[in-house]
Amino acid sequence: MIRQIEFTLRPRSRGFHPITDEIEANLPPLPAAGLLHLFIKHTSAGLTLNENADPDVRTDLEAIRLVREREAYYIHTYEGDDDMPAHAKSTLVGTALTLPVSRGRINLGTWQGIYLCEFRNRAAGRRIVATGVG
């Protein structure tokens, strides 16, 4: 059986935000076993799975500077200094996750959590499409 829903995450500022609880709160009952696919419908944010026990991880992820703002070679600049870098970061991180479902729950490792990677300084709520298969 395939079930699909779409919902909006609450708005957040730039950063790496644990959203496992918010995702689970928006899901319908999951199958006993299967897969959950999460897709974010935006090109300036991403989804990732990472360490969720130590908040320093989020701080350190934000400190990594693989893509800088205000580079002279950017052409797409009319939406602000943070926009083109946000598109590049979204490409690097990705916009989807596929996760195992076991016993009706997302089957994550002990220290794993789902993160919203918000690459814009300010953004409206991000739309998520959740598709359960099982």
Helices and strands as residue ranges (DSSP letters): E 2-8, E 13-18, H 20-26, E 33-40, E 45-51, H 56-63, H 83-93, E 96-102, E 105-106, E 112-122, E 127-133
